[in-house]
Amino acid sequence: MNSKVFRHPQWFIPRLTIIDPDGRIGPIRRLRPEQVEFVDAFLQPRPIFVLKSRQIGITTITIACFVWWLLLAEDPEALVQV
């Protein structure tokens, strides 16, 4: 995979595949404005609190950001704390 894809989650995330509510498998095509705002906040070194409506894809984008982050981590086990 092109290393440019890993530089920013907005380039990486559209290459992920998801299962939609109807059971269809497909890529995350375009990020919604709310998702772009979340990605920008995710990259900042501070806690994120999200007050949101339902069905805008925040759960999906959160998981996608964590996948991107874990793939780039030098020590991914240190990033995941229970």
FENRAVEN-V524771 format. One record per helix or strand of 3 or more residues. SS is the DSSP state (H for helix, E for strand). FROM is the first residue (numbers start at 1). LEN is the number of residues. If there is no record, write none. Layout:
# FENRAVEN-V524771
ss:from:len
SS:FROM:LEN
SS:FROM:LEN
This chain:
# FENRAVEN-V524771
ss:from:len
H:3:4
H:9:7
E:17:3
E:25:3
H:33:10
H:58:15
H:76:4
